[in-house]
């Protein structure tokens, strides 16, 4: 049994360590720097909250005012407003005032693409 576990731990591993220096150098030149990775990590954390994802999913379908978002998600305005504040601060959504109403939309097409590709991936 112990030998079988050892084999599973090595599954997908090279049996000999022999890196391909030319390939390694080529990819190292093209990867983002540490600052960019840190910013990207923070960006993806925004998508780690189910309420924020629900708001994004609604805004992929149509621009909505805060009241409509609250009603569609059956959430109170404080909860929705707090999440919208986070999404605005991270340039995920934007809003436009229409009289006393604030109508929200996605900041750009990238956000919709990220959401839809993520959803497509988990539904495979």
C-alpha positions in Angstrom: 0.0 0.0 0.0 2.8 2.4 0.9 4.5 1.8 -2.5 1.2 2.6 -4.3 1.0 6.0 -2.5 4.6 6.8 -3.5 3.7 6.2 -7.1 0.6 8.5 -6.9 2.8 11.2 -5.4 5.1 11.1 -8.4 2.3 11.0 -10.9 2.8 13.7 -13.5 6.4 14.3 -12.5 9.5 14.0 -14.7 11.5 10.9 -13.8 14.7 12.8 -14.4 15.4 16.4 -13.8 16.7 17.9 -17.0 15.4 21.4 -17.6 15.5 22.9 -21.1 17.5 26.1 -20.6 16.5 27.7 -23.9 12.7 27.2 -23.1 13.1 28.3 -19.5 14.9 31.5 -20.5 12.3 32.2 -23.2 9.3 31.9 -20.8 11.0 33.8 -18.0 11.4 36.8 -20.3 7.7 36.8 -21.0 6.0 36.3 -17.6 4.7 39.3 -15.6 6.9 40.7 -12.8 6.1 40.3 -9.1 4.1 43.5 -8.9 1.9 42.5 -11.8 1.3 39.1 -10.2 0.4 40.7 -6.9 -2.1 43.1 -8.6 -3.6 40.2 -10.6 -4.0 38.2 -7.5 -5.8 41.1 -5.8 -8.0 41.5 -8.9 -9.0 37.8 -8.9 -9.9 38.0 -5.2 -12.8 40.3 -6.2 -14.4 37.4 -8.0 -14.1 35.3 -4.8 -17.3 36.6 -3.3 -20.6 35.0 -4.3 -22.6 38.3 -3.9 -20.2 40.2 -6.1 -20.4 37.4 -8.7 -24.2 37.6 -8.6 -24.0 41.3 -9.2 -21.6 40.8 -12.1 -23.8 38.1 -13.6 -26.8 40.5 -13.5 -24.8 43.3 -15.1 -23.7 41.0 -17.9 -27.3 40.9 -18.9 -28.4 44.5 -18.4 -27.4 47.8 -16.8 -29.4 48.0 -13.5 -30.1 50.5 -10.7 -29.3 49.6 -7.1 -33.0 48.9 -6.4 -33.2 46.4 -9.2 -30.1 44.6 -8.1 -31.5 44.4 -4.6 -34.8 43.1 -5.8 -33.3 40.6 -8.3 -30.9 39.1 -5.6 -33.3 39.5 -2.7 -30.7 41.4 -0.7 -31.0 44.7 1.3 -29.6 47.9 -0.1 -26.7 48.1 2.5 -25.4 44.7 1.4 -25.6 45.5 -2.3 -24.2 49.0 -1.8 -21.2 47.6 0.1 -20.4 45.1 -2.6 -20.9 47.7 -5.4 -18.4 50.0 -3.6 -15.8 47.3 -3.7 -16.5 46.6 -7.3 -16.3 50.3 -8.2 -13.1 50.7 -6.2 -11.5 47.9 -8.3 -12.8 49.2 -11.6 -15.2 46.3 -12.2 -18.4 48.3 -12.4 -19.2 51.9 -13.0 -22.4 53.9 -12.5 -24.2 56.8 -14.1 -26.6 59.1 -12.2 -30.0 59.4 -13.7 -31.8 61.9 -11.5 -31.9 60.3 -8.0 -31.1 56.9 -9.5 -27.7 55.3 -10.0 -27.6 52.9 -12.9 -24.7 50.4 -12.8 -22.9 48.7 -15.6 -19.8 46.6 -16.0 -16.6 48.8 -16.4 -15.7 47.1 -19.7 -16.0 44.0 -21.8 -13.1 42.3 -20.1 -15.1 41.8 -16.9 -17.9 40.1 -18.8 -15.4 37.9 -20.6 -13.7 36.9 -17.3 -17.0 36.0 -15.8 -18.3 34.1 -18.8 -15.1 32.2 -19.3 -15.0 31.2 -15.6 -18.6 30.1 -15.7 -18.0 28.1 -18.9 -15.0 26.4 -17.3 -16.9 25.2 -14.3 -19.8 24.0 -16.4 -17.6 21.7 -18.5 
